[in-house]
Amino acid sequence: MMAQPPDNNLESKATGSIEEVIRAFTAVNPLPSLEALETVVDELTAGDVDYDSDVDDVDRPQDVDYDSDVDRPQDVDYGSDVDDVDRPQDVDYGSDVDDGPIGIPVGGVPEGYHVEIGALQDQADVICVVCMADLTQEDFESQRVKRCPDGERFHATEECLPGGHCPTCGRDLSGAAFTVTGPDVETVQHETWNEVRSAGWRPSAAIRQTGSLCYAAATATAATSLGSSTTQYERAHAYAMSDGANGEEWVVGQQGYRAAYAEESSGPYAGAPVRVVHSRMRASDQEWIRSAFNALQVHDGSPAFGGTGVHVIGGGRLTFPQICAAIDQGSLIMAADGDHWRLIIGYQTSSLGRQRVLVSDPLFDQERDFPYQNFTIQVSYTVSSG
């Protein structure tokens, strides 16, 4: 067999690893010289340095993999989804927006402060945190810039404040007290609060609701706080036995609550306390009686104060002065927004004219405060000691 001439067509073999190419080369060209092997390697790897990039790195040895296949050696990843090129000041604070300095001291500005804004202008632009636009000196001079004392950043009024209110806390920022009056000094006033609690309120009387018994828990809390001890189950029973429940099938049905209660309060248990009869209903060997008791826990109802001795005045939404007058007189106010009942136990007013109601919520068994304008009252009962 005639020997084959040397095959120098390297491109036909330039697939796979260098080792594979050399094996292919020596199979056709036995006993190659060292110079021939070096020629193969040099021609296969000329200019190509592999930087673990998914793009061909030939003639691009300057491409270092920064988790990107684009030539961006100046790009340092700060964990932001925004191109970080030329933004080394961008440190990720858990936001995809440039979190660099915006002219506010780190940690926010304490209450009752005066901040020299001019001294901060060299650090970075002051921005509106709603739209992220830079706030210019003209914005300050035209008194368009507002700031909420509860927040840490500036806001612009016309374009960004819905109805003139802070988008975070709902505070009305339309007053001059919240205006940043110039590019040099911020003059937001310090706000103080005054709190008044009803003399009839006792925190130890608060009861956390079971099931859907918010109406019964709030009723029991009000009566107990005013000196007439009762439980939410006694108040739920009072509702189920009242005329207001006459249209409820779970109450008046053949195997409803009233029938089950009558069954377990007959004979030697006639006239037994509600808690005793309820205990018998829960432990009954008859499934329909147990179901009737469960129905009491899962259905809504209305406040029933019968037998507690407290004085009750029903109504709808109360004005803030009406709430204040009732609290000042030692009363408590049951208030419902839809199906949920809560107990108003006090009010708060601020030096800047804001108004809040202080509430005991049976769903959470804790006190909470709400801006009066955001606190919905569809039905109310003003409760006072008899």
Secondary structure, DSSP 4 states (H G I P E B T S, - for coil): -PPPPP---GGGG-SS-HHHHHHHHHHHSSS--HHHHHHHHHHHHTTB---S-SS--BT-TT---SSSSSS-TT----S-SS--TT-TT---SS-SS--S--SS-TT---SS---BSGGGTTT---B-TTT-PBPPHHHHHTT-EEE-TTSSSEEEHHHHSGGGB-TTT--B--SGGGB--SSSB--PPP--EEEEE-TT--GGG-----TTTHHHHHHHHHHHHTT----HHHHHHHHHTSGGGTT-HHHHSTTSHHHHHHHHTSGGGTT--HHHHHHHHHT-S-HHHHHHHHHHHHS------TTS--EEEEESPPPHHHHHHHHHTT-EEEEEETTEEEEEEEEEEETTS-EEEEEEETTTTEEEEEEGGG---SEEEEEE--
